[in-house]
Amino acid sequence: MQADGPRACRFGRRWYLNNESWHPSVPPFGEMKCILCWCVSGETHCQRQECPPSACTSPATRDNPCCTKCR
């Protein structure tokens, strides 16, 4: 039997529609803002945000908490 449309994805206890994206929540850490997951035809894909390498000796986080920038 074939489905009528694209399948949803289950991640943890939640269901997500096809093409929907979210930041996963991982107990006990909570929402992982630097990771983005998305649903593609019933399969969940996740990727950590890529950051350019820091060229300074003491980088700090600014604007974007996932990537560091020079002070």
All heavy atoms as a GROMACS GRO file, in nm:
protein
  558
    1MET      N    1   0.084  -0.117   0.000
    1MET     CA    2   0.000   0.000   0.000
    1MET      C    3   0.089   0.124   0.000
    1MET      O    4   0.188   0.131   0.069
    1MET     CB    5  -0.090  -0.001   0.124
    1MET     CG    6  -0.190   0.110   0.117
    1MET     SD    7  -0.299   0.131   0.260
    1MET     CE    8  -0.336  -0.028   0.315
    2GLN      N    9   0.049   0.225  -0.076
    2GLN     CA   10   0.129   0.346  -0.088
    2GLN      C   11   0.060   0.462  -0.016
    2GLN      O   12  -0.063   0.471  -0.015
    2GLN     CB   13   0.144   0.379  -0.236
    2GLN     CG   14   0.269   0.456  -0.267
    2GLN     CD   15   0.285   0.468  -0.418
    2GLN    OE1   16   0.188   0.471  -0.491
    2GLN    NE2   17   0.407   0.474  -0.464
    3ALA      N   18   0.138   0.548   0.044
    3ALA     CA   19   0.082   0.664   0.116
    3ALA      C   20   0.030   0.766   0.015
    3ALA      O   21   0.073   0.772  -0.099
    3ALA     CB   22   0.190   0.726   0.203
    4ASP      N   23  -0.065   0.848   0.060
    4ASP     CA   24  -0.124   0.950  -0.027
    4ASP      C   25  -0.034   1.070  -0.048
    4ASP      O   26  -0.055   1.147  -0.141
    4ASP     CB   27  -0.257   0.997   0.032
    4ASP     CG   28  -0.363   0.889   0.024
    4ASP    OD1   29  -0.351   0.801  -0.063
    4ASP    OD2   30  -0.456   0.893   0.105
    5GLY      N   31   0.064   1.090   0.037
    5GLY     CA   32   0.152   1.205   0.026
    5GLY      C   33   0.281   1.181   0.100
    5GLY      O   34   0.306   1.072   0.150
    6PRO      N   35   0.366   1.284   0.108
    6PRO     CA   36   0.493   1.271   0.180
    6PRO      C   37   0.469   1.234   0.326
    6PRO      O   38   0.374   1.280   0.388
    6PRO     CB   39   0.557   1.409   0.169
    6PRO     CG   40   0.487   1.476   0.057
    6PRO     CD   41   0.349   1.416   0.051
    7ARG      N   42   0.555   1.151   0.378
    7ARG     CA   43   0.541   1.105   0.516
    7ARG      C   44   0.598   1.205   0.614
    7ARG      O   45   0.690   1.280   0.583
    7ARG     CB   46   0.612   0.971   0.533
    7ARG     CG   47   0.552   0.864   0.448
    7ARG     CD   48   0.615   0.732   0.470
    7ARG     NE   49   0.759   0.743   0.494
    7ARG     CZ   50   0.840   0.643   0.516
    7ARG    NH1   51   0.794   0.522   0.516
    7ARG    NH2   52   0.967   0.660   0.537
    8ALA      N   53   0.544   1.202   0.735
    8ALA     CA   54   0.594   1.286   0.845
    8ALA      C   55   0.709   1.214   0.914
    8ALA      O   56   0.735   1.097   0.888
    8ALA     CB   57   0.481   1.314   0.944
    9CYS      N   58   0.781   1.286   1.000
    9CYS     CA   59   0.894   1.231   1.073
    9CYS      C   60   0.866   1.236   1.222
    9CYS      O   61   0.807   1.332   1.272
    9CYS     CB   62   1.020   1.314   1.048
    9CYS     SG   63   1.073   1.318   0.877
   10ARG      N   64   0.911   1.134   1.292
   10ARG     CA   65   0.901   1.134   1.437
   10ARG      C   66   1.040   1.158   1.494
   10ARG      O   67   1.136   1.090   1.458
   10ARG     CB   68   0.846   1.002   1.488
   10ARG     CG   69   0.826   1.004   1.637
   10ARG     CD   70   0.760   0.880   1.686
   10ARG     NE   71   0.740   0.893   1.830
   10ARG     CZ   72   0.682   0.804   1.903
   10ARG    NH1   73   0.635   0.694   1.848
   10ARG    NH2   74   0.670   0.822   2.032
   11PHE      N   75   1.050   1.255   1.584
   11PHE     CA   76   1.176   1.284   1.652
   11PHE      C   77   1.144   1.297   1.799
   11PHE      O   78   1.070   1.387   1.839
   11PHE     CB   79   1.240   1.413   1.598
   11PHE     CG   80   1.378   1.437   1.650
   11PHE    CD1   81   1.488   1.386   1.584
   11PHE    CD2   82   1.398   1.511   1.765
   11PHE    CE1   83   1.616   1.407   1.632
   11PHE    CE2   84   1.525   1.534   1.814
   11PHE     CZ   85   1.634   1.481   1.748
   12GLY      N   86   1.196   1.206   1.879
   12GLY     CA   87   1.159   1.204   2.020
   12GLY      C   88   1.013   1.168   2.032
   12GLY      O   89   0.967   1.069   1.976
   13ARG      N   90   0.936   1.251   2.100
   13ARG     CA   91   0.793   1.226   2.116
   13ARG      C   92   0.706   1.310   2.023
   13ARG      O   93   0.584   1.308   2.033
   13ARG     CB   94   0.753   1.254   2.260
   13ARG     CG   95   0.818   1.160   2.357
   13ARG     CD   96   0.774   1.188   2.496
   13ARG     NE   97   0.839   1.094   2.588
   13ARG     CZ   98   0.808   1.083   2.713
   13ARG    NH1   99   0.714   1.158   2.766
   13ARG    NH2  100   0.872   0.996   2.789
   14ARG      N  101   0.769   1.386   1.933
   14ARG     CA  102   0.694   1.476   1.845
   14ARG      C  103   0.697   1.427   1.701
   14ARG      O  104   0.791   1.362   1.658
   14ARG     CB  105   0.754   1.616   1.851
   14ARG     CG  106   0.730   1.681   1.986
   14ARG     CD  107   0.734   1.829   1.983
   14ARG     NE  108   0.654   1.884   1.876
   14ARG     CZ  109   0.672   2.005   1.827
   14ARG    NH1  110   0.766   2.083   1.874
   14ARG    NH2  111   0.597   2.050   1.729
   15TRP      N  112   0.595   1.466   1.627
   15TRP     CA  113   0.588   1.440   1.484
   15TRP      C  114   0.605   1.571   1.410
   15TRP      O  115   0.556   1.676   1.454
   15TRP     CB  116   0.452   1.379   1.447
   15TRP     CG  117   0.441   1.236   1.487
   15TRP    CD1  118   0.392   1.187   1.604
   15TRP    CD2  119   0.482   1.124   1.410
   15TRP    NE1  120   0.400   1.050   1.605
   15TRP    CE2  121   0.454   1.009   1.486
   15TRP    CE3  122   0.540   1.108   1.284
   15TRP    CZ2  123   0.481   0.880   1.439
   15TRP    CZ3  124   0.566   0.982   1.237
   15TRP    CH2  125   0.537   0.869   1.315
   16TYR      N  126   0.676   1.567   1.298
   16TYR     CA  127   0.700   1.685   1.215
   16TYR      C  128   0.656   1.655   1.073
   16TYR      O  129   0.677   1.544   1.022
   16TYR     CB  130   0.848   1.724   1.217
   16TYR     CG  131   0.895   1.763   1.355
   16TYR    CD1  132   0.947   1.668   1.443
   16TYR    CD2  133   0.884   1.894   1.399
   16TYR    CE1  134   0.988   1.704   1.571
   16TYR    CE2  135   0.925   1.930   1.527
   16TYR     CZ  136   0.976   1.835   1.611
   16TYR     OH  137   1.016   1.871   1.737
   17LEU      N  138   0.597   1.754   1.009
   17LEU     CA  139   0.550   1.738   0.871
   17LEU      C  140   0.667   1.737   0.773
   17LEU      O  141   0.775   1.788   0.804
   17LEU     CB  142   0.454   1.852   0.835
   17LEU     CG  143   0.328   1.861   0.919
   17LEU    CD1  144   0.247   1.984   0.879
   17LEU    CD2  145   0.244   1.734   0.905
   18ASN      N  146   0.643   1.684   0.655
   18ASN     CA  147   0.744   1.685   0.550
   18ASN      C  148   0.788   1.829   0.523
   18ASN      O  149   0.704   1.919   0.516
   18ASN     CB  150   0.688   1.622   0.423
   18ASN     CG  151   0.793   1.603   0.318
   18ASN    OD1  152   0.899   1.546   0.344
   18ASN    ND2  153   0.766   1.650   0.198
   19ASN      N  154   0.916   1.852   0.510
   19ASN     CA  155   0.979   1.984   0.487
   19ASN      C  156   0.977   2.076   0.608
   19ASN      O  157   1.021   2.191   0.600
   19ASN     CB  158   0.917   2.058   0.367
   19ASN     CG  159   0.947   1.987   0.238
   19ASN    OD1  160   1.054   1.929   0.220
   19ASN    ND2  161   0.852   1.988   0.146
   20GLU      N  162   0.929   2.032   0.722
   20GLU     CA  163   0.932   2.113   0.844
   20GLU      C  164   1.071   2.105   0.906
   20GLU      O  165   1.136   2.000   0.902
   20GLU     CB  166   0.827   2.062   0.943
   20GLU     CG  167   0.811   2.151   1.063
   20GLU     CD  168   0.696   2.105   1.154
   20GLU    OE1  169   0.629   2.006   1.124
   20GLU    OE2  170   0.677   2.173   1.257
   21SER      N  171   1.117   2.215   0.965
   21SER     CA  172   1.248   2.215   1.031
   21SER      C  173   1.231   2.258   1.176
   21SER      O  174   1.135   2.325   1.211
   21SER     CB  175   1.346   2.307   0.958
   21SER     OG  176   1.300   2.440   0.959
   22TRP      N  177   1.328   2.217   1.260
   22TRP     CA  178   1.322   2.246   1.404
   22TRP      C  179   1.460   2.232   1.466
   22TRP      O  180   1.549   2.172   1.409
   22TRP     CB  181   1.223   2.152   1.473
   22TRP     CG  182   1.265   2.009   1.474
   22TRP    CD1  183   1.332   1.943   1.574
   22TRP    CD2  184   1.246   1.911   1.371
   22TRP    NE1  185   1.356   1.812   1.540
   22TRP    CE2  186   1.304   1.790   1.414
   22TRP    CE3  187   1.187   1.914   1.245
   22TRP    CZ2  188   1.303   1.674   1.338
   22TRP    CZ3  189   1.187   1.798   1.169
   22TRP    CH2  190   1.244   1.680   1.216
   23HIS      N  191   1.472   2.292   1.584
   23HIS     CA  192   1.591   2.273   1.667
   23HIS      C  193   1.556   2.162   1.765
   23HIS      O  194   1.457   2.174   1.838
   23HIS     CB  195   1.628   2.401   1.742
   23HIS     CG  196   1.669   2.513   1.654
   23HIS    ND1  197   1.791   2.517   1.591
   23HIS    CD2  198   1.604   2.625   1.615
   23HIS    CE1  199   1.798   2.627   1.519
   23HIS    NE2  200   1.686   2.693   1.531
   24PRO      N  201   1.633   2.054   1.767
   24PRO     CA  202   1.597   1.942   1.854
   24PRO      C  203   1.612   1.976   2.002
   24PRO      O  204   1.695   2.058   2.039
   24PRO     CB  205   1.695   1.832   1.813
   24PRO     CG  206   1.813   1.905   1.759
   24PRO     CD  207   1.757   2.028   1.693
   25SER      N  208   1.532   1.912   2.083
   25SER     CA  209   1.542   1.925   2.227
   25SER      C  210   1.595   1.793   2.281
   25SER      O  211   1.539   1.687   2.253
   25SER     CB  212   1.405   1.956   2.287
   25SER     OG  213   1.415   1.975   2.424
   26VAL      N  214   1.705   1.800   2.354
   26VAL     CA  215   1.770   1.680   2.405
   26VAL      C  216   1.778   1.689   2.558
   26VAL      O  217   1.854   1.770   2.611
   26VAL     CB  218   1.912   1.666   2.345
   26VAL    CG1  219   1.980   1.541   2.397
   26VAL    CG2  220   1.906   1.665   2.192
   27PRO      N  221   1.700   1.607   2.629
   27PRO     CA  222   1.708   1.609   2.775
   27PRO      C  223   1.845   1.558   2.820
   27PRO      O  224   1.897   1.468   2.757
   27PRO     CB  225   1.597   1.513   2.819
   27PRO     CG  226   1.511   1.493   2.699
   27PRO     CD  227   1.596   1.518   2.580
   28PRO      N  228   1.907   1.609   2.918
   28PRO     CA  229   1.864   1.719   3.006
   28PRO      C  230   1.915   1.855   2.959
   28PRO      O  231   1.907   1.950   3.033
   28PRO     CB  232   1.928   1.680   3.138
   28PRO     CG  233   2.060   1.621   3.098
   28PRO     CD  234   2.030   1.547   2.969
   29PHE      N  235   1.966   1.864   2.836
   29PHE     CA  236   2.029   1.988   2.789
   29PHE      C  237   1.930   2.090   2.735
   29PHE      O  238   1.961   2.208   2.728
   29PHE     CB  239   2.133   1.956   2.681
   29PHE     CG  240   2.235   1.856   2.727
   29PHE    CD1  241   2.232   1.726   2.681
   29PHE    CD2  242   2.332   1.891   2.819
   29PHE    CE1  243   2.324   1.632   2.724
   29PHE    CE2  244   2.425   1.798   2.863
   29PHE     CZ  245   2.421   1.668   2.816
   30GLY      N  246   1.814   2.049   2.692
   30GLY     CA  247   1.715   2.140   2.637
   30GLY      C  248   1.731   2.157   2.487
   30GLY      O  249   1.789   2.073   2.418
   31GLU      N  250   1.681   2.270   2.436
   31GLU     CA  251   1.685   2.296   2.292
   31GLU      C  252   1.828   2.320   2.244
   31GLU      O  253   1.901   2.397   2.304
   31GLU     CB  254   1.598   2.416   2.257
   31GLU     CG  255   1.584   2.438   2.109
   31GLU     CD  256   1.490   2.551   2.075
   31GLU    OE1  257   1.496   2.656   2.144
   31GLU    OE2  258   1.412   2.536   1.982
   32MET      N  259   1.865   2.253   2.138
   32MET     CA  260   2.000   2.264   2.080
   32MET      C  261   1.994   2.364   1.965
   32MET      O  262   1.968   2.328   1.851
   32MET     CB  263   2.048   2.127   2.030
   32MET     CG  264   2.036   2.016   2.134
   32MET     SD  265   2.132   2.045   2.283
   32MET     CE  266   2.293   2.007   2.227
   33LYS      N  267   2.015   2.493   1.997
   33LYS     CA  268   1.999   2.601   1.899
   33LYS      C  269   2.100   2.596   1.786
   33LYS      O  270   2.078   2.654   1.681
   33LYS     CB  271   2.008   2.736   1.970
   33LYS     CG  272   1.900   2.755   2.073
   33LYS     CD  273   1.812   2.867   2.033
   33LYS     CE  274   1.708   2.889   2.142
   33LYS     NZ  275   1.581   2.918   2.084
   34CYS      N  276   2.213   2.527   1.805
   34CYS     CA  277   2.316   2.522   1.702
   34CYS      C  278   2.298   2.404   1.607
   34CYS      O  279   2.377   2.383   1.517
   34CYS     CB  280   2.454   2.515   1.767
   34CYS     SG  281   2.489   2.660   1.870
   35ILE      N  282   2.192   2.326   1.628
   35ILE     CA  283   2.162   2.212   1.541
   35ILE      C  284   2.025   2.234   1.480
   35ILE      O  285   1.931   2.275   1.547
   35ILE     CB  286   2.164   2.080   1.622
   35ILE    CG1  287   2.304   2.057   1.678
   35ILE    CG2  288   2.120   1.963   1.534
   35ILE    CD1  289   2.315   1.937   1.768
   36LEU      N  290   2.014   2.208   1.349
   36LEU     CA  291   1.889   2.221   1.279
   36LEU      C  292   1.853   2.085   1.221
   36LEU      O  293   1.937   2.020   1.157
   36LEU     CB  294   1.899   2.325   1.167
   36LEU     CG  295   1.771   2.352   1.091
   36LEU    CD1  296   1.666   2.417   1.183
   36LEU    CD2  297   1.797   2.441   0.971
   37CYS      N  298   1.731   2.042   1.245
   37CYS     CA  299   1.681   1.917   1.188
   37CYS      C  300   1.568   1.950   1.092
   37CYS      O  301   1.501   2.052   1.106
   37CYS     CB  302   1.628   1.825   1.298
   37CYS     SG  303   1.753   1.769   1.415
   38TRP      N  304   1.545   1.862   0.994
   38TRP     CA  305   1.436   1.880   0.901
   38TRP      C  306   1.387   1.743   0.856
   38TRP      O  307   1.459   1.645   0.861
   38TRP     CB  308   1.474   1.970   0.784
   38TRP     CG  309   1.586   1.918   0.700
   38TRP    CD1  310   1.577   1.848   0.583
   38TRP    CD2  311   1.726   1.930   0.725
   38TRP    NE1  312   1.701   1.817   0.536
   38TRP    CE2  313   1.795   1.866   0.621
   38TRP    CE3  314   1.801   1.989   0.828
   38TRP    CZ2  315   1.934   1.858   0.616
   38TRP    CZ3  316   1.939   1.981   0.822
   38TRP    CH2  317   2.004   1.918   0.717
   39CYS      N  318   1.262   1.741   0.813
   39CYS     CA  319   1.196   1.617   0.772
   39CYS      C  320   1.190   1.612   0.620
   39CYS      O  321   1.145   1.706   0.555
   39CYS     CB  322   1.055   1.614   0.830
   39CYS     SG  323   0.961   1.468   0.783
   40VAL      N  324   1.237   1.501   0.563
   40VAL     CA  325   1.234   1.480   0.418
   40VAL      C  326   1.172   1.343   0.392
   40VAL      O  327   1.236   1.240   0.415
   40VAL     CB  328   1.375   1.488   0.355
   40VAL    CG1  329   1.368   1.465   0.205
   40VAL    CG2  330   1.441   1.620   0.387
   41SER      N  331   1.048   1.342   0.350
   41SER     CA  332   0.977   1.219   0.313
   41SER      C  333   0.989   1.108   0.417
   41SER      O  334   1.022   0.994   0.386
   41SER     CB  335   1.026   1.169   0.177
   41SER     OG  336   1.003   1.265   0.078
   42GLY      N  337   0.969   1.144   0.543
   42GLY     CA  338   0.970   1.046   0.650
   42GLY      C  339   1.105   1.021   0.713
   42GLY      O  340   1.116   0.943   0.808
   43GLU      N  341   1.210   1.085   0.663
   43GLU     CA  342   1.344   1.069   0.720
   43GLU      C  343   1.389   1.200   0.784
   43GLU      O  344   1.379   1.306   0.725
   43GLU     CB  345   1.445   1.031   0.613
   43GLU     CG  346   1.425   0.893   0.557
   43GLU     CD  347   1.534   0.854   0.459
   43GLU    OE1  348   1.643   0.916   0.462
   43GLU    OE2  349   1.510   0.762   0.380
   44THR      N  350   1.440   1.190   0.907
   44THR     CA  351   1.491   1.306   0.979
   44THR      C  352   1.638   1.325   0.948
   44THR      O  353   1.716   1.230   0.952
   44THR     CB  354   1.473   1.288   1.130
   44THR    OG1  355   1.334   1.274   1.159
   44THR    CG2  356   1.527   1.407   1.207
   45HIS      N  357   1.675   1.447   0.914
   45HIS     CA  358   1.815   1.484   0.889
   45HIS      C  359   1.850   1.598   0.984
   45HIS      O  360   1.770   1.691   1.001
   45HIS     CB  361   1.834   1.531   0.744
   45HIS     CG  362   1.797   1.428   0.644
   45HIS    ND1  363   1.886   1.336   0.596
   45HIS    CD2  364   1.679   1.401   0.582
   45HIS    CE1  365   1.825   1.257   0.509
   45HIS    NE2  366   1.699   1.294   0.500
   46CYS      N  367   1.967   1.593   1.045
   46CYS     CA  368   2.010   1.699   1.136
   46CYS      C  369   2.153   1.740   1.100
   46CYS      O  370   2.233   1.657   1.056
   46CYS     CB  371   2.008   1.651   1.281
   46CYS     SG  372   1.843   1.611   1.342
   47GLN      N  373   2.182   1.868   1.120
   47GLN     CA  374   2.316   1.920   1.092
   47GLN      C  375   2.348   2.031   1.189
   47GLN      O  376   2.266   2.119   1.216
   47GLN     CB  377   2.321   1.972   0.949
   47GLN     CG  378   2.458   2.018   0.908
   47GLN     CD  379   2.464   2.053   0.760
   47GLN    OE1  380   2.368   2.041   0.687
   47GLN    NE2  381   2.579   2.099   0.717
   48ARG      N  382   2.472   2.027   1.239
   48ARG     CA  383   2.521   2.134   1.326
   48ARG      C  384   2.556   2.254   1.239
   48ARG      O  385   2.606   2.239   1.128
   48ARG     CB  386   2.645   2.087   1.401
   48ARG     CG  387   2.704   2.192   1.493
   48ARG     CD  388   2.822   2.138   1.571
   48ARG     NE  389   2.781   2.035   1.665
   48ARG     CZ  390   2.728   2.059   1.785
   48ARG    NH1  391   2.710   2.182   1.826
   48ARG    NH2  392   2.695   1.961   1.864
   49GLN      N  393   2.528   2.374   1.288
   49GLN     CA  394   2.561   2.495   1.213
   49GLN      C  395   2.711   2.503   1.192
   49GLN      O  396   2.789   2.485   1.286
   49GLN     CB  397   2.514   2.620   1.289
   49GLN     CG  398   2.544   2.748   1.216
   49GLN     CD  399   2.494   2.870   1.291
   49GLN    OE1  400   2.417   2.858   1.386
   49GLN    NE2  401   2.535   2.985   1.247
   50GLU      N  402   2.752   2.526   1.070
   50GLU     CA  403   2.894   2.537   1.039
   50GLU      C  404   2.940   2.680   1.063
   50GLU      O  405   2.873   2.774   1.027
   50GLU     CB  406   2.921   2.496   0.895
   50GLU     CG  407   2.895   2.348   0.871
   50GLU     CD  408   2.932   2.304   0.732
   50GLU    OE1  409   3.015   2.372   0.667
   50GLU    OE2  410   2.877   2.203   0.688
   51CYS      N  411   3.055   2.692   1.126
   51CYS     CA  412   3.111   2.823   1.159
   51CYS      C  413   3.248   2.836   1.093
   51CYS      O  414   3.324   2.740   1.086
   51CYS     CB  415   3.128   2.837   1.310
   51CYS     SG  416   2.974   2.822   1.402
   52PRO      N  417   3.280   2.958   1.048
   52PRO     CA  418   3.414   2.979   0.992
   52PRO      C  419   3.518   2.968   1.104
   52PRO      O  420   3.487   2.997   1.221
   52PRO     CB  421   3.409   3.121   0.936
   52PRO     CG  422   3.296   3.187   1.008
   52PRO     CD  423   3.199   3.079   1.045
   53PRO      N  424   3.639   2.924   1.072
   53PRO     CA  425   3.742   2.914   1.176
   53PRO      C  426   3.777   3.051   1.233
   53PRO      O  427   3.777   3.151   1.162
   53PRO     CB  428   3.861   2.852   1.104
   53PRO     CG  429   3.835   2.871   0.959
   53PRO     CD  430   3.686   2.886   0.941
   54SER      N  431   3.804   3.056   1.362
   54SER     CA  432   3.840   3.180   1.428
   54SER      C  433   3.990   3.204   1.414
   54SER      O  434   4.071   3.115   1.436
   54SER     CB  435   3.802   3.172   1.576
   54SER     OG  436   3.831   3.293   1.639
   55ALA      N  437   4.026   3.327   1.375
   55ALA     CA  438   4.166   3.360   1.350
   55ALA      C  439   4.230   3.434   1.469
   55ALA      O  440   4.339   3.486   1.455
   55ALA     CB  441   4.178   3.444   1.225
   56CYS      N  442   4.166   3.436   1.583
   56CYS     CA  443   4.223   3.508   1.698
   56CYS      C  444   4.253   3.411   1.812
   56CYS      O  445   4.205   3.299   1.813
   56CYS     CB  446   4.129   3.619   1.744
   56CYS     SG  447   3.963   3.564   1.780
   57THR      N  448   4.330   3.458   1.908
   57THR     CA  449   4.371   3.371   2.018
   57THR      C  450   4.266   3.359   2.127
   57THR      O  451   4.261   3.258   2.196
   57THR     CB  452   4.503   3.423   2.080
   57THR    OG1  453   4.482   3.557   2.122
   57THR    CG2  454   4.616   3.413   1.982
   58SER      N  455   4.182   3.460   2.145
   58SER     CA  456   4.077   3.452   2.249
   58SER      C  457   3.942   3.493   2.189
   58SER      O  458   3.896   3.605   2.209
   58SER     CB  459   4.113   3.541   2.367
   58SER     OG  460   4.128   3.674   2.326
   59PRO      N  461   3.879   3.402   2.116
   59PRO     CA  462   3.749   3.436   2.054
   59PRO      C  463   3.638   3.445   2.159
   59PRO      O  464   3.649   3.389   2.268
   59PRO     CB  465   3.725   3.319   1.959
   59PRO     CG  466   3.805   3.207   2.014
   59PRO     CD  467   3.923   3.269   2.084
   60ALA      N  468   3.534   3.517   2.125
   60ALA     CA  469   3.417   3.534   2.212
   60ALA      C  470   3.292   3.514   2.128
   60ALA      O  471   3.293   3.536   2.007
   60ALA     CB  472   3.416   3.672   2.274
   61THR      N  473   3.182   3.473   2.191
   61THR     CA  474   3.057   3.458   2.117
   61THR      C  475   2.985   3.592   2.116
   61THR      O  476   2.972   3.657   2.219
   61THR     CB  477   2.967   3.351   2.180
   61THR    OG1  478   2.945   3.385   2.316
   61THR    CG2  479   3.030   3.213   2.171
   62ARG      N  480   2.938   3.632   2.000
   62ARG     CA  481   2.862   3.756   1.984
   62ARG      C  482   2.758   3.734   1.876
   62ARG      O  483   2.785   3.663   1.779
   62ARG     CB  484   2.952   3.871   1.939
   62ARG     CG  485   3.043   3.920   2.046
   62ARG     CD  486   3.105   4.050   2.001
   62ARG     NE  487   3.201   4.092   2.100
   62ARG     CZ  488   3.305   4.166   2.075
   62ARG    NH1  489   3.327   4.208   1.954
   62ARG    NH2  490   3.385   4.200   2.171
   63ASP      N  491   2.645   3.795   1.888
   63ASP     CA  492   2.536   3.787   1.791
   63ASP      C  493   2.488   3.643   1.771
   63ASP      O  494   2.372   3.615   1.786
   63ASP     CB  495   2.574   3.849   1.657
   63ASP     CG  496   2.614   3.994   1.668
   63ASP    OD1  497   2.561   4.063   1.756
   63ASP    OD2  498   2.700   4.038   1.591
   64ASN      N  499   2.577   3.555   1.734
   64ASN     CA  500   2.540   3.418   1.707
   64ASN      C  501   2.604   3.330   1.815
   64ASN      O  502   2.725   3.311   1.816
   64ASN     CB  503   2.591   3.378   1.568
   64ASN     CG  504   2.552   3.237   1.531
   64ASN    OD1  505   2.510   3.158   1.615
   64ASN    ND2  506   2.567   3.204   1.405
   65PRO      N  507   2.526   3.274   1.906
   65PRO     CA  508   2.583   3.194   2.015
   65PRO      C  509   2.649   3.064   1.969
   65PRO      O  510   2.719   3.000   2.045
   65PRO     CB  511   2.463   3.166   2.106
   65PRO     CG  512   2.345   3.179   2.017
   65PRO     CD  513   2.381   3.280   1.914
   66CYS      N  514   2.628   3.025   1.844
   66CYS     CA  515   2.685   2.900   1.793
   66CYS      C  516   2.826   2.918   1.740
   66CYS      O  517   2.902   2.823   1.732
   66CYS     CB  518   2.598   2.843   1.682
   66CYS     SG  519   2.430   2.809   1.738
   67CYS      N  520   2.860   3.038   1.699
   67CYS     CA  521   2.992   3.064   1.640
   67CYS      C  522   3.066   3.170   1.721
   67CYS      O  523   3.006   3.260   1.778
   67CYS     CB  524   2.976   3.112   1.496
   67CYS     SG  525   2.894   2.994   1.389
   68THR      N  526   3.197   3.161   1.722
   68THR     CA  527   3.277   3.261   1.792
   68THR      C  528   3.332   3.364   1.694
   68THR      O  529   3.349   3.337   1.577
   68THR     CB  530   3.395   3.194   1.864
   68THR    OG1  531   3.474   3.125   1.769
   68THR    CG2  532   3.347   3.097   1.970
   69LYS      N  533   3.356   3.483   1.746
   69LYS     CA  534   3.415   3.593   1.668
   69LYS      C  535   3.526   3.655   1.751
   69LYS      O  536   3.527   3.644   1.873
   69LYS     CB  537   3.310   3.700   1.635
   69LYS     CG  538   3.204   3.654   1.541
   69LYS     CD  539   3.112   3.768   1.507
   69LYS     CE  540   3.008   3.724   1.407
   69LYS     NZ  541   2.921   3.833   1.368
   70CYS      N  542   3.618   3.720   1.684
   70CYS     CA  543   3.726   3.789   1.756
   70CYS      C  544   3.671   3.911   1.826
   70CYS      O  545   3.579   3.976   1.779
   70CYS     CB  546   3.836   3.828   1.658
   70CYS     SG  547   3.918   3.686   1.584
   71ARG      N  548   3.730   3.942   1.941
   71ARG     CA  549   3.686   4.060   2.019
   71ARG      C  550   3.736   4.187   1.957
   71ARG      O  551   3.836   4.196   1.899
   71ARG     CB  552   3.740   4.048   2.161
   71ARG     CG  553   3.680   3.936   2.234
   71ARG     CD  554   3.737   3.927   2.372
   71ARG     NE  555   3.694   3.801   2.431
   71ARG     CZ  556   3.681   3.779   2.559
   71ARG    NH1  557   3.709   3.872   2.644
   71ARG    NH2  558   3.640   3.665   2.604
   0.00000   0.00000   0.00000
